[in-house]
């Protein structure tokens, strides 16, 4: 089963391509950039989710403003200004 030179040449070419792909994937610059991008995306997503949760909580607390225990808390915070918008 002797392989022809063309088969060996093709195999060698594929191995070189694989090595370049692995070197690119292991590049420090690329990994730093991707890590930074993931961090920014995570922070942005967390901010959006936190804003949505706070908005829902603020709107759900508004009807309880007439209760004597909760009313002063709602009035003392700046939620009234936010909810009036």
N, C-alpha and C positions, 0 to 999 in steps of 0.2 A: 504494500500500500504506500507507494511513494507519492507524496504530494507534489504537484507541479509548482514551478516557480511563481506562477500567477496566483495560485492559492496562498502560498506563503507570503507573497507580496501584499495581497489583500488582507491577510491576517495581521501582518505587521502594521499596515495602515490603520486598521481598526483599533489595534492596541495603542498606537500613538494618539488617536482621537480620544480614546477612553482616558488615557493619561492626562491629556489637556483638559478634558471635562472634569476630572477629579481635582486637578490642580486649581481650576477656576472655582469649584465648589468649596474648596478648602482655603480660599484666599482670605487673608485677614481683613483686607479693605472691604471686600464684599460682605463678609460676616458682620463687620462693624456697622456698615450701612444698613443691612437688613435688620439688625438688632435695634438700631436707632429708629427705623421705620416702624417696627413692631411696637416699640415703646410709645411712640407718638400716637399710633392708632389705638393702643390700649387706653392711654390717657384721654383721648378724645371720646372714645366709646363710653368710658366710665363717667365722664362729665355729662354726656347726653343722658345716660341712664339716671344719674343722680338728680339732674334737673327735672326729669320727668317724674321721678318719685316724689321729690319735694313739691312739685306743682300739684300732684294728685293729693298728697297729704294736706297741703294748705287749703285746697278747695273742699276737702272732706271735713276739715275742722271748722270751717266757716259757719255751718248751721248750728254748731254747739256754742256759739258766742254768747247766747242768752243764759247759759247755765252759770250760776254764781261762782263755781270753782274754776271753770275753764274761761269764762268771759274776761276776767282781768288778765289772764295770761295771753289771750289772743289780742287784747287791746294794747298790752304793754309791748308786745313785739311789733315789728314793723310789717306784719302780715297784712294788716288792713290796707296799707298803701299798695302792697303788691296785688291784693285781691280786687281792689277797685279798678285796676287797669283793664 
